[in-house]
Amino acid sequence: MNDHTTRSIDAVSLGIMWDRLVALTDEIVSTLVRSSFSTIVYESYDLTCCVLDTETNTIAQGTFGIPAFIGSAPVTARHMLKRFPPETLKDGDIIVTNDPWLGTGHLFDITVMRPVFRRGRIVAYCVSITHLPDIGGAGFGSSATEVYAEGLRLPILKLYDAGRLNELVVEIIRTNVRVPEQTMGDVMANVACSEVGAREINAFMDEYGLDDLTSLSAAIRGQSETRMRAKLAEMKDGRFHNRIKVEGFDGDVELAVEIIKAGDTVTADFAGTSGMVRAGVNVPFCYTNAMVLHAIKSLTLPSIPNNQGSAAPILTKAPPGCILNALPPFPTGGRHAMGHFITPLIYGALAEATPGEVQADSGMMNLVTFQGARRDGRPFTALYFASGGYGALKGLDGWSTLPHPSNMAVVPVEVWEALTHTTVVDKRLLPDSGGPGQWRGGLGQDVTIRNDTGNILVSLGMGNRTVHPAKGLFGGGDGSLRHHEVAGHPVHAKGRIEIQPGETMRIVEAGGAGYGDPKAREGAAIAADVANGFVSKAAAERDYDWRS
């Protein structure tokens, strides 16, 4: 960004226009949510919407969006424009793909891009990403051994050509998925929100008398980059390392990172990480990069809206073929079950450099796909979302059943039961599941779901934290482990399980870890925990030397 561009927009106007662009992008998100057909979008918000400039730099990203999509839209857009160069695009074109290595890391996310035309030329790109309810194949889980078994893989293609729908693509998608109405409904919700985005971007440019967004984009990204570099410069320089073990599928894998902090830049290098596995927990590089951006940004400038500027000083490296830079045809469906550990891996490495900012490990989110038919015979595929406890931070107990590092929302029990004809028999917090500490880890939960569909119900698990608990920080204790049961018997948390009519599935969520020496916890806080049922009297006496 040159000085002329910086001076051309005064600080007050820049702040106003920046806020307006974020609000505009949130309106695109709102349209997507209101138009969607599946709970994964309209309840859980597994989505993001972005506005990109003509050089495919992110100007603004919706406030509601998951960390896995940070930084992915520009990369996907560049792949799309290699296939369809800008000079060949027409008003009304809609380009889509769900290729894991070009998009967000697995087949279940579709990226939809629309060029925004103004007076006959492209001035921006509107991009939306959503997790589809189904994409065929084995379904959303971890048990596939090749990407080909995971579902339909769409190359970069035009869903709309100058406003004309490609009916053949629609037919191919509908033929290959279990719930065609929901799946195509969600695809069309992406189309609808891109239409709103194009309209609102033009209205915004009318309001401010802009012929293009180039200078505004450069100014916004420049502000973010300047603030990010200044914040990074405050951090201790050096090389910081961490290595952890994580449940793969049939055994452990090791994740390793070296954080190189030099001046106002950070490099995360994952050399030494284990290789790929024949299960759907491999992580394409695009997802690894997104989680690195999330981890660094959350430690430095969490309040600054996402755009390309804040990502500029951060570099990610991972050896091709390691589990954090997976290559085809290795399966990637449950890549989050491995990829979410990138954030605590980085936190652990930077605990020395930023001791007051990092948090203890979290119990992590948990996703279970249920496939079956309702009592009325209608097929369904639905994603049950639950969460372990949040890791404690300096001065703050971890929240119970709050996801980290993702931020999806829970589907209400009433909505879930109406959709699936299963029954949530029990859902409660787990006492003593949060790791003890000067600040206690968040509690996990215990959920029991009964198959009342009258049909066989298939569950596809993606659970972690079944062997390696959330680790405490600076003397804090570990959280409790996660486990799954069907009809009272333990089952593989990442496996494919059939649940007979009338049988129950129990999902026990992991607790978050504690921060600091438990003996330093205030007596009033311990007494409140015991009174609220968060910590049993016996555990308080054992872990905190507490006496009532």
C-alpha positions as CSV (number, residue, x, y, z in Angstrom):
1,M,0.0,0.0,0.0
2,N,1.5,3.4,-1.0
3,D,1.4,6.6,0.9
4,H,-1.0,8.2,-1.6
5,T,-3.6,5.5,-0.9
6,T,-3.2,5.9,2.8
7,R,-3.7,9.7,2.6
8,S,-6.7,9.4,0.2
9,I,-9.1,8.1,2.9
10,D,-9.1,9.9,6.2
11,A,-9.2,7.9,9.4
12,V,-12.9,8.7,10.3
13,S,-14.2,7.9,6.9
14,L,-12.1,4.7,6.8
15,G,-13.6,3.6,10.1
16,I,-17.1,4.2,9.0
17,M,-16.7,2.5,5.7
18,W,-14.9,-0.5,7.3
19,D,-17.8,-0.9,9.7
20,R,-20.3,-0.6,6.9
21,L,-18.5,-3.4,4.9
22,V,-18.6,-5.7,8.0
23,A,-22.3,-4.9,8.5
24,L,-22.9,-5.6,4.8
25,T,-21.1,-8.9,5.0
26,D,-23.2,-9.8,8.1
27,E,-26.3,-9.1,6.0
28,I,-25.0,-11.7,3.5
29,V,-24.7,-14.1,6.4
30,S,-28.2,-13.3,7.6
31,T,-29.6,-14.1,4.1
32,L,-27.7,-17.3,4.0
33,V,-29.0,-18.5,7.4
34,R,-32.6,-17.5,6.6
35,S,-32.5,-19.3,3.2
36,S,-30.8,-22.5,4.3
37,F,-32.5,-25.9,4.7
38,S,-30.2,-27.7,7.2
39,T,-29.6,-27.2,10.9
40,I,-25.8,-27.2,10.3
41,V,-26.3,-23.8,8.7
42,Y,-29.4,-22.2,10.3
43,E,-28.8,-23.4,13.8
44,S,-25.1,-24.2,14.1
45,Y,-23.6,-21.5,11.8
46,D,-21.0,-23.7,10.1
47,L,-20.4,-21.1,7.5
48,T,-18.7,-17.9,6.4
49,C,-19.3,-15.1,4.0
50,C,-16.6,-12.8,2.6
51,V,-16.2,-9.8,0.3
52,L,-13.0,-9.9,-1.8
53,D,-11.5,-7.2,-3.9
54,T,-10.5,-7.7,-7.6
55,E,-7.1,-9.1,-6.5
56,T,-8.9,-11.6,-4.4
57,N,-7.9,-10.1,-1.1
58,T,-10.4,-10.4,1.7
59,I,-11.8,-6.9,2.6
60,A,-14.4,-8.1,5.1
61,Q,-15.6,-11.4,6.6
62,G,-18.9,-11.9,8.4
63,T,-18.9,-11.7,12.2
64,F,-20.5,-15.1,12.4
65,G,-18.1,-17.7,10.9
66,I,-15.9,-20.5,12.0
67,P,-12.1,-20.3,12.4
68,A,-11.6,-23.1,9.8
69,F,-12.6,-20.7,7.1
70,I,-10.2,-17.9,8.0
71,G,-8.1,-17.2,5.0
72,S,-9.5,-20.0,2.8
73,A,-11.8,-17.9,0.6
74,P,-9.0,-15.9,-1.1
75,V,-7.1,-19.1,-1.9
76,T,-10.1,-20.9,-3.3
77,A,-11.0,-17.8,-5.3
78,R,-7.6,-17.7,-6.9
79,H,-8.0,-21.4,-7.9
80,M,-11.4,-20.5,-9.4
81,L,-10.0,-17.6,-11.4
82,K,-7.2,-19.8,-12.8
83,R,-10.0,-22.0,-14.2
84,F,-12.2,-19.1,-15.2
85,P,-10.1,-15.9,-15.8
86,P,-11.8,-12.7,-14.8
87,E,-12.0,-11.4,-18.4
88,T,-14.1,-14.5,-19.3
89,L,-16.6,-14.0,-16.5
90,K,-20.1,-12.6,-17.1
91,D,-22.6,-11.0,-14.8
92,G,-24.7,-13.8,-13.2
93,D,-21.9,-16.4,-13.2
94,I,-21.7,-18.5,-10.1
95,I,-18.6,-20.7,-9.6
96,V,-18.6,-23.6,-7.1
97,T,-16.3,-26.3,-5.8
98,N,-16.0,-28.6,-2.8
99,D,-12.6,-30.0,-3.6
100,P,-10.8,-30.5,-0.2
101,W,-7.5,-29.3,-1.4
102,L,-8.8,-26.2,-3.2
103,G,-11.4,-25.3,-0.5
104,T,-11.5,-25.8,3.2
105,G,-10.2,-29.3,3.7
106,H,-13.1,-31.7,3.2
107,L,-15.8,-32.6,0.7
108,F,-18.6,-31.4,3.0
109,D,-17.9,-27.7,2.6
110,I,-19.0,-26.0,-0.6
111,T,-17.5,-22.7,-1.7
112,V,-19.6,-20.5,-3.9
113,M,-18.2,-17.4,-5.6
114,R,-20.0,-14.7,-7.6
115,P,-18.2,-11.9,-9.4
116,V,-19.8,-8.5,-8.6
117,F,-20.2,-6.4,-11.7
118,R,-20.6,-2.6,-11.8
119,R,-21.1,-0.7,-15.0
120,G,-19.9,-3.7,-17.0
121,R,-16.7,-4.6,-15.0
122,I,-15.9,-6.7,-12.0
123,V,-15.4,-4.6,-8.8
124,A,-15.4,-7.4,-6.2
125,Y,-16.2,-11.0,-5.5
126,C,-18.8,-12.3,-3.1
127,V,-17.8,-15.7,-1.5
128,S,-19.8,-17.9,0.8
129,I,-19.0,-21.3,2.3
130,T,-21.3,-23.7,4.1
131,H,-21.1,-27.3,5.4
132,L,-23.6,-29.3,3.4
133,P,-25.9,-31.8,5.2
134,D,-24.7,-34.6,2.9
135,I,-22.5,-35.2,0.0
136,G,-23.0,-38.9,-0.5
137,G,-20.4,-41.6,0.0
138,A,-19.9,-43.0,3.5
139,G,-21.2,-39.8,5.1
140,F,-19.5,-37.2,7.4
141,G,-17.2,-39.2,9.6
142,S,-13.7,-40.5,10.1
143,S,-13.8,-44.1,9.0
144,A,-13.2,-43.8,5.2
145,T,-9.8,-45.0,3.9
146,E,-9.8,-42.9,0.7
147,V,-11.3,-39.6,-0.3
148,Y,-13.3,-41.4,-3.0
149,A,-15.4,-43.1,-0.4
150,E,-16.3,-39.9,1.3
151,G,-18.6,-38.5,-1.3
152,L,-19.1,-36.5,-4.5
153,R,-16.1,-34.3,-5.3
154,L,-17.0,-31.3,-7.5
155,P,-14.2,-29.8,-9.6
156,I,-14.3,-26.0,-10.1
157,L,-17.3,-25.4,-12.3
158,K,-20.0,-23.0,-13.1
159,L,-23.3,-23.6,-11.4
160,Y,-24.8,-20.6,-13.2
161,D,-23.5,-19.3,-16.5
162,A,-24.7,-15.7,-17.1
163,G,-27.6,-16.3,-14.8
164,R,-28.6,-19.7,-16.4
165,L,-28.6,-22.7,-14.1
166,N,-26.6,-25.7,-15.0
167,E,-29.3,-28.4,-14.6
168,L,-26.9,-31.3,-15.2
169,V,-24.8,-30.3,-12.2
170,V,-28.0,-30.1,-10.1
171,E,-29.0,-33.5,-11.2
172,I,-25.6,-35.0,-10.5
173,I,-25.7,-33.6,-7.0
174,R,-29.2,-34.7,-6.3
175,T,-28.5,-38.2,-7.5
176,N,-25.5,-38.6,-5.3
177,V,-26.8,-37.4,-1.9
178,R,-29.2,-38.9,0.7
179,V,-31.1,-35.7,1.3
180,P,-31.3,-33.9,-2.1
181,E,-33.8,-31.3,-1.0
182,Q,-31.7,-30.2,2.0
183,T,-28.4,-30.3,0.1
184,M,-29.6,-28.4,-3.0
185,G,-31.6,-26.1,-0.7
186,D,-28.3,-25.1,1.0
187,V,-26.5,-24.7,-2.2
188,M,-29.2,-22.4,-3.5
189,A,-29.0,-20.5,-0.2
190,N,-25.4,-19.7,-1.0
191,V,-26.5,-18.5,-4.4
192,A,-29.2,-16.3,-2.9
193,C,-26.8,-14.7,-0.4
194,S,-24.4,-13.9,-3.2
195,E,-27.2,-12.1,-5.0
196,V,-27.8,-10.0,-2.0
197,G,-24.1,-9.4,-1.6
198,A,-23.7,-8.1,-5.2
199,R,-26.7,-5.8,-4.7
200,E,-25.5,-4.5,-1.4
201,I,-21.9,-3.9,-2.6
202,N,-23.2,-1.8,-5.5
203,A,-25.5,0.1,-3.1
204,F,-22.5,0.7,-0.8
205,M,-20.4,2.0,-3.7
206,D,-23.3,4.3,-4.8
207,E,-23.6,5.7,-1.3
208,Y,-19.9,6.6,-1.1
209,G,-19.4,7.5,-4.8
210,L,-16.8,4.8,-5.4
211,D,-15.9,3.6,-8.8
212,D,-13.9,0.6,-7.4
213,L,-12.8,-0.8,-4.0
214,T,-9.1,-0.9,-4.7
215,S,-8.0,2.0,-2.5
216,L,-10.5,1.2,0.3
217,S,-9.3,-2.4,0.3
218,A,-5.7,-1.4,0.5
219,A,-6.4,1.1,3.4
220,I,-8.4,-1.5,5.4
221,R,-5.8,-4.2,4.9
222,G,-3.0,-1.8,5.6
223,Q,-4.5,-0.7,9.0
224,S,-4.9,-4.4,10.0
225,E,-1.4,-5.3,8.9
226,T,0.1,-2.4,10.7
227,R,-1.7,-3.2,14.0
228,M,-0.9,-6.9,13.7
229,R,2.8,-6.2,13.1
230,A,2.9,-3.8,16.1
231,K,1.3,-6.4,18.3
232,L,3.6,-9.1,17.2
233,A,6.6,-6.8,17.8
234,E,5.6,-6.8,21.5
235,M,6.0,-10.5,21.7
236,K,9.3,-12.1,22.8
237,D,11.6,-13.1,19.9
238,G,12.9,-16.6,19.7
239,R,12.2,-20.2,18.6
240,F,9.5,-21.9,20.6
241,H,8.7,-25.6,20.3
242,N,5.9,-28.0,21.3
243,R,5.0,-31.6,20.6
244,I,1.8,-33.4,21.6
245,K,0.2,-36.8,21.1
246,V,-3.3,-37.0,19.6
247,E,-5.6,-40.0,18.9
248,G,-5.5,-40.8,15.2
249,F,-7.8,-43.7,14.4
250,D,-6.1,-46.9,15.3
251,G,-3.3,-45.3,17.3
252,D,-1.6,-42.1,18.3
253,V,0.0,-39.5,16.0
254,E,2.4,-36.8,17.0
255,L,2.0,-33.1,16.1
256,A,5.1,-30.9,16.3
257,V,5.5,-27.2,15.8
258,E,8.3,-24.7,15.9
259,I,7.2,-21.1,16.2
260,I,9.8,-18.7,14.9
261,K,9.1,-15.2,16.2
262,A,11.3,-12.5,14.6
263,G,10.4,-8.8,14.9
264,D,6.9,-8.3,13.5
265,T,6.6,-11.7,11.8
266,V,5.7,-15.2,12.9
267,T,6.3,-18.5,11.2
268,A,4.7,-21.8,12.3
269,D,6.7,-24.8,11.0
270,F,5.2,-28.3,11.5
271,A,8.2,-30.3,10.5
272,G,8.4,-33.5,12.6
273,T,4.7,-34.1,12.5
274,S,3.5,-37.7,11.9
275,G,2.6,-38.9,8.4
276,M,-0.9,-39.4,6.9
277,V,-3.2,-42.2,8.1
278,R,-5.8,-44.4,6.3
279,A,-8.7,-42.7,8.1
280,G,-10.6,-39.5,7.6
281,V,-8.6,-37.4,10.0
282,N,-6.0,-36.1,7.6
283,V,-5.7,-32.3,7.3
284,P,-5.1,-30.5,4.0
285,F,-2.7,-27.5,4.2
286,C,-5.5,-25.0,3.7
287,Y,-7.1,-26.0,7.0
288,T,-3.8,-26.1,8.8
289,N,-3.1,-22.5,7.6
290,A,-6.5,-21.4,8.8
291,M,-6.0,-22.7,12.3
292,V,-2.6,-21.1,12.5
293,L,-4.1,-17.8,11.6
294,H,-6.8,-18.3,14.2
295,A,-4.4,-19.2,16.9
296,I,-2.1,-16.2,16.3
297,K,-4.9,-13.7,15.8
298,S,-6.7,-14.9,19.0
299,L,-3.5,-14.2,21.0
300,T,-2.9,-10.8,19.4
301,L,-5.8,-8.9,17.9
302,P,-9.0,-10.9,18.5
303,S,-11.2,-7.8,18.2
304,I,-10.1,-6.7,14.7
305,P,-12.4,-8.0,11.9
306,N,-10.8,-10.6,9.7
307,N,-9.2,-9.5,6.4
308,Q,-6.1,-10.3,4.5
309,G,-4.0,-7.6,6.2
310,S,-4.0,-9.3,9.6
311,A,-2.8,-12.6,8.0
312,A,0.1,-10.9,6.1
313,P,2.8,-11.2,8.8
314,I,2.0,-14.9,9.5
315,L,3.6,-17.8,7.5
316,T,2.7,-21.5,7.8
317,K,4.9,-24.4,6.7
318,A,4.1,-28.2,6.8
319,P,6.0,-31.0,5.0
320,P,3.9,-32.5,2.2
321,G,2.6,-35.9,3.3
322,C,2.5,-35.2,7.0
323,I,-0.9,-35.4,8.6
324,L,-1.2,-31.6,8.6
325,N,-0.4,-31.3,4.9
326,A,-2.3,-34.3,3.6
327,L,-2.3,-35.2,-0.1
328,P,-4.9,-37.0,-2.2
329,P,-6.3,-39.6,-2.1
330,F,-6.0,-39.7,1.6
331,P,-9.4,-39.1,3.3
332,T,-10.0,-35.8,5.1
333,G,-13.7,-35.9,6.2
334,G,-13.1,-35.5,9.9
335,R,-10.1,-33.2,9.5
336,H,-11.2,-31.0,12.3
337,A,-10.8,-33.9,14.8
338,M,-7.1,-33.6,14.2
339,G,-6.8,-30.0,12.9
340,H,-8.4,-28.4,16.0
341,F,-5.3,-29.5,18.0
342,I,-3.2,-27.0,16.0
343,T,-4.5,-24.2,18.2
344,P,-3.5,-25.7,21.6
345,L,-0.2,-26.9,20.0
346,I,0.6,-23.3,19.2
347,Y,-0.6,-22.1,22.6
348,G,1.7,-24.6,24.3
349,A,4.6,-23.4,22.2
350,L,4.0,-19.8,23.0
351,A,3.2,-20.2,26.7
352,E,6.7,-18.9,27.5
353,A,6.4,-16.0,25.1
354,T,2.9,-14.9,26.1
355,P,2.2,-16.5,29.5
356,G,-0.7,-14.3,30.4
357,E,-2.5,-14.7,27.1
358,V,-2.6,-18.5,26.4
359,Q,-5.3,-20.7,27.8
360,A,-5.2,-24.3,29.1
361,D,-6.4,-27.0,26.8
362,S,-10.1,-27.4,26.0
363,G,-12.1,-30.5,25.9
364,M,-12.9,-29.8,22.2
365,M,-16.1,-29.9,20.3
366,N,-17.6,-33.2,19.2
367,L,-19.6,-34.0,16.1
368,V,-21.6,-37.2,15.5
369,T,-23.4,-37.7,12.2
370,F,-26.7,-39.6,12.4
371,Q,-28.1,-41.2,9.2
372,G,-31.5,-43.0,9.0
373,A,-35.2,-42.7,8.4
374,R,-37.8,-41.0,10.6
375,R,-41.0,-42.8,11.7
376,D,-42.7,-41.5,8.7
377,G,-40.1,-43.1,6.4
378,R,-38.5,-39.8,5.4
379,P,-34.7,-40.2,5.2
380,F,-32.5,-37.8,7.1
381,T,-28.8,-37.1,7.8
382,A,-28.2,-34.8,10.7
383,L,-25.2,-33.6,12.6
384,Y,-25.3,-33.7,16.4
385,F,-23.0,-31.1,17.9
386,A,-21.9,-31.2,21.5
387,S,-18.9,-29.8,23.3
388,G,-16.4,-30.4,26.0
389,G,-15.4,-27.8,28.5
390,Y,-13.4,-24.6,27.7
391,G,-9.8,-24.4,29.0
392,A,-9.2,-22.0,31.9
393,L,-7.3,-18.7,31.4
394,K,-5.4,-16.5,33.7
395,G,-8.1,-14.8,35.9
396,L,-11.0,-16.7,34.3
397,D,-12.5,-20.2,34.8
398,G,-13.2,-22.1,31.6
399,W,-16.8,-22.1,30.4
400,S,-18.7,-25.3,30.5
401,T,-19.6,-27.0,27.3
402,L,-18.2,-24.2,25.1
403,P,-16.4,-25.2,21.9
404,H,-12.8,-24.3,21.2
405,P,-11.2,-23.6,18.9
406,S,-14.3,-23.7,16.8
407,N,-17.4,-21.7,17.6
408,M,-20.4,-23.6,16.3
409,A,-23.8,-23.3,18.0
410,V,-25.8,-26.2,19.5
411,V,-29.0,-27.4,17.8
412,P,-31.9,-27.0,20.3
413,V,-33.2,-30.4,21.6
414,E,-36.7,-29.6,20.3
415,V,-35.4,-28.9,16.8
416,W,-33.3,-32.0,16.9
417,E,-36.1,-34.4,18.0
418,A,-38.5,-33.0,15.5
419,L,-36.0,-33.4,12.7
420,T,-34.7,-36.9,13.5
421,H,-37.5,-38.6,15.6
422,T,-34.8,-39.6,18.1
423,T,-35.2,-38.6,21.8
424,V,-32.6,-36.7,23.9
425,V,-33.2,-38.7,27.1
426,D,-30.7,-36.8,29.2
427,K,-28.4,-33.9,28.9
428,R,-26.5,-32.6,31.9
429,L,-23.2,-31.1,33.1
430,L,-20.5,-33.5,34.4
431,P,-19.3,-32.7,37.9
432,D,-15.6,-32.9,38.5
433,S,-14.9,-33.0,34.7
434,G,-13.1,-29.7,34.6
435,G,-9.4,-29.7,35.5
436,P,-8.6,-28.2,38.9
437,G,-6.6,-25.1,39.1
438,Q,-6.3,-21.6,40.4
439,W,-8.8,-21.1,37.7
440,R,-10.9,-24.2,37.0
441,G,-11.5,-25.8,33.6
442,G,-14.9,-25.8,32.1
443,L,-17.2,-28.9,32.6
444,G,-18.0,-31.4,30.0
445,Q,-21.5,-32.9,29.6
446,D,-23.3,-36.3,29.5
447,V,-25.8,-36.7,26.7
448,T,-28.0,-39.8,26.0
449,I,-29.9,-40.1,22.7
450,R,-32.5,-42.9,22.1
451,N,-33.3,-44.3,18.7
452,D,-37.1,-43.8,18.5
453,T,-37.2,-43.8,14.7
454,G,-38.3,-47.5,14.4
455,N,-35.4,-48.0,12.0
456,I,-31.7,-48.8,12.2
457,L,-29.8,-45.6,12.9
458,V,-26.2,-45.2,11.8
459,S,-23.8,-43.0,13.7
460,L,-20.5,-41.7,12.4
461,G,-18.2,-40.5,15.1
462,M,-15.4,-37.9,15.0
463,G,-14.5,-37.8,18.7
464,N,-11.1,-37.0,20.2
465,R,-9.8,-36.6,23.7
466,T,-10.6,-40.3,24.4
467,V,-7.0,-41.1,25.4
468,H,-5.2,-37.8,25.8
469,P,-7.0,-35.3,28.1
470,A,-6.9,-31.6,27.9
471,K,-3.6,-30.7,29.6
472,G,-3.5,-28.2,32.4
473,L,-1.2,-25.1,32.2
474,F,1.2,-23.7,34.8
475,G,0.3,-26.3,37.4
476,G,-3.4,-26.7,36.5
477,G,-4.9,-30.2,36.3
478,D,-6.1,-32.1,33.3
479,G,-9.7,-32.3,32.2
480,S,-11.7,-35.6,32.0
481,L,-11.8,-37.8,28.9
482,R,-14.5,-38.2,26.3
483,H,-16.2,-41.6,25.5
484,H,-19.1,-43.0,23.5
485,E,-21.4,-45.9,24.4
486,V,-24.1,-47.7,22.5
487,A,-26.6,-49.8,24.6
488,G,-24.2,-49.5,27.5
489,H,-21.1,-50.8,25.7
490,P,-18.1,-48.6,24.8
491,V,-17.7,-47.9,21.1
492,H,-15.0,-46.3,18.9
493,A,-15.5,-42.5,19.1
494,K,-14.4,-42.2,15.5
495,G,-16.2,-45.4,14.2
496,R,-19.3,-46.2,12.2
497,I,-21.9,-47.7,14.6
498,E,-25.4,-49.1,14.0
499,I,-27.9,-48.3,16.6
500,Q,-31.0,-50.6,16.8
501,P,-34.5,-49.3,17.4
502,G,-34.9,-48.5,21.1
503,E,-31.2,-48.5,21.8
504,T,-29.4,-45.5,23.3
505,M,-26.2,-43.8,22.5
506,R,-24.4,-42.0,25.3
507,I,-21.9,-39.3,24.5
508,V,-19.7,-38.2,27.4
509,E,-17.9,-35.0,26.7
510,A,-14.4,-34.1,27.8
511,G,-13.6,-31.5,30.4
512,G,-11.4,-28.4,29.9
513,A,-8.1,-28.1,31.8
514,G,-7.2,-25.9,34.7
515,Y,-4.8,-23.0,34.9
516,G,-2.4,-22.4,37.8
517,D,-1.9,-24.2,41.1
518,P,-5.2,-25.5,42.5
519,K,-3.9,-24.6,46.0
520,A,-4.0,-21.0,45.0
521,R,-7.8,-21.1,44.2
522,E,-9.9,-18.8,46.4
523,G,-12.0,-20.5,49.0
524,A,-15.1,-18.7,48.0
525,A,-14.7,-19.9,44.4
526,I,-14.4,-23.5,45.6
527,A,-17.4,-23.2,47.9
528,A,-19.4,-21.8,45.0
529,D,-18.3,-24.7,42.8
530,V,-19.4,-27.2,45.4
531,A,-22.7,-25.4,46.0
532,N,-23.5,-25.3,42.3
533,G,-22.6,-29.0,41.8
534,F,-19.6,-28.3,39.5
535,V,-17.2,-29.9,41.9
536,S,-18.0,-32.6,44.4
537,K,-17.1,-32.2,48.0
538,A,-14.7,-35.1,47.8
539,A,-12.9,-33.7,44.8
540,A,-12.7,-30.3,46.4
541,E,-11.1,-31.9,49.5
542,R,-8.7,-33.9,47.3
543,D,-7.7,-31.4,44.7
544,Y,-7.9,-28.1,46.6
545,D,-7.4,-29.2,50.3
546,W,-10.8,-27.6,50.9
547,R,-12.7,-28.0,54.1
548,S,-16.3,-26.8,54.4
